[in-house]
Amino acid sequence: MKGSSKAIWQFYCVVLLLASAFAPSTSWWIRRGLTRDYVRIVNNLNNQQLQYQCKSKDDDFGLRSLPPNGEYEWGFRVNFWGSTLYFCNFWYLDNHAVFDVFRDTIDFLYECGGAHCIWKAKEDGIYLFHIQTKENKKMHDWEKIKA
């Protein structure tokens, strides 16, 4: 009986290895907790401070301010359950936007182009920089703050 348990265990290990090598969605699942992910906020506003507050279920980075051309980045490991989520509230002058800056999903990582999600605030909206293609994609428009 012991020999058959060992054979089953070896079989499962081989299947897991093959699945991670040939299925991108499976390898994405296996990478959880093994690699670090990053979020970077970049202020590309012309001569305006960018105010923001980023949070997760467990972390609150507090109110922050970035000068023009300033950057802020943090790194983290996603949790095993795939529920890691960070969101931010951004504002400058009378404009604001609130959205998820990181979700532990294969689709979201694809949008980022990898493990670094780089968000750039510009006058006409907030862009996500795709690392592999080196392109900025407008993801969010600014909304006017109601007085």
C-alpha positions, -999 to +999 in steps of 0.1 A: +000+000+000+029+024+007+043+019-027+011+028-044+007+060-023+042+071-034+034+064-070+002+084-068+021+113-052+047+112-079+020+112-106+004+143-091+037+161-089+045+153-126+010+165-137+014+197-116+048+204-132+035+198-167+004+219-161+025+248-148+048+246-179+021+245-205-009+264-191-004+301-185-034+303-162-021+274-141+014+289-138-003+322-128-020+303-100+012+286-088+031+319-087+009+332-059+030+340-028+062+330-046+069+363-064+064+399-055+040+422-073+043+460-074+021+490-078+036+523-089+019+557-089+033+584-112+023+620-112+024+633-148+002+663-141+016+696-153+027+715-122+000+700-100+003+680-068-014+646-070-032+636-038-040+599-032-049+573-006-043+536-013-057+507+008-062+470+009-082+450+034-052+449+057-032+480+048-039+517+046-010+539+033-027+570+045-031+603+027-002+611+004+009+637-020+031+634-051+048+664-066+049+668-104+069+639-119+070+622-085+066+585-081+056+561-053+059+523-054+052+495-031+057+457-033+038+428-018+031+391-021-004+381-030-023+357-007-029+321-015-066+326-020-063+350-048-081+378-030-053+404-028-068+437-038-055+473-036-076+504-045-068+541-045-086+573-043-069+600-065-076+637-067-061+670-079-078+704-080-115+696-084-110+662-100-110+627-085-110+590-094-114+558-074-105+524-087-086+491-081-049+495-088-042+458-083-063+426-084-049+391-083-064+379-115-047+368-147-067+394-167-055+422-145-019+411-147-022+409-184-034+445-185-003+455-165+020+435-187+034+416-158+039+419-120+044+457-121+012+478-124+022+514-132-005+540-130+001+575-145-020+605-136-024+630-165-047+659-170-072+640-191-073+608-170-054+580-155-034+556-176-020+521-171+015+516-185+019+481-201+055+471-194+059+447-223+045+469-251+057+502-234+023+518-241+000+539-220-036+529-221-062+553-207-082+534-181-101+561-161-114+596-167-114+622-139-147+630-123-155+665-111-158+668-073-192+681-064-191+711-042 
